[in-house]
Amino acid sequence: MRALCLISSLGLMAASAVQPVMAEGITRDEILEQMKSMRPPDLVVLEKRDVGGEYTLGIFAIKRDPANPELRKFKLWQEYPDNLLIPSESVDCSAEEPVRVTRDKEALYIRKLNPGGPVRATAREDHLVWWAACHPELAGKDPDSLTDKARELGYSTLLIESQEVLRLPGG
């Protein structure tokens, strides 16, 4: 239930600001170059991978919540071969209940994480984002390699991971 309090305390700050890059009248290569030139100066690249072209995941504009120092708000940079998404998200960095809150057009997702524990392939991005937002000095490190660091920082590495899905009206 702490996760629901997190949502209300953030005032649903995890709202995504999906901003596609319009591609009319220019070539694909020009779009890619424009996207790369638009990268914010404080962008930290977390991962690059091939998805039929290069996908780049980055994080920027990380801010602590003034009311709760365990909360972070930030923007993701999701650069696809033919699109750019810049959602706003949040995380709770507490040792008791580390959480990533994200959303899409249909739902709000509250993902309870286990920093330093085993990382499922489906939760890898959650862990990359959480570590980067909560401990920026570890941004981009393989989450599977951070068990000792997590324990040093006070995380048990024994939490149960789960996801709550809150459907949005009309979604």
Residue, then its C-alpha position, 0 to 999 in steps of 0.5 A: m500500500r506504500a506504493l499507492c501512497l507514493i502515487s498520491s504523494l507524487g501527484l501522479m508525476a509519473a505521467s508520460a510525456v510521449q513526444p514522437v519525432m515527426a519525419e515528414g519530408i526528411t530522410r531516416d538518416e536525417i531524423l537519426e542525426q536530429m535525434k542525436s543532436m537533440r540529446p540533453p547535455d545531462l543525458v546518461v546512456l544506460e543501454k544501447r541494443d539492436v532492435g532492427g536498428e540501434y535503440t538507446l535508453g538514457i536518463f536525464a533531469i533527475k530531481r529529488d522530491p523536496a518532501n521525500p528525499e527517497l523519491r526521484k523524478f526524471k525523464l527517460w530518453q528512449e531513442y528508437p531507429d525511427n522514433l523518440l519517446i521522452p516519458s517522465e517517471s519516478v522511483d522510490c529509492s528506499a531500502e524497505e520498498p524500492v519502486r519504479v513507477t511508469r505508465d503508458k496510454e493504458a495503465l500506471y505500473i508500480r514495479k516493486l524491485n529487489p536491488g542487488g537480487p537476481v534480475r529477470a530479463t523482463a525487469r532489466e530495464d527497471h533495474l537499470v533505470w532504478w540504479a541510475a535514478c537512485h545512485p547516479e554513480l552506478a548508472g549503466k552498470d550491469p544490475d546483475s553485478l551490483t549485489d555487493k554494492a546493494r548490500e553495502l548501501g543497505y538493501s537486503t537483496l531478498l525482496i520479492e519483486s512484483q507489479e501492480v497495474l492500475r488501468l487508466p480511464g479510457g485505456 
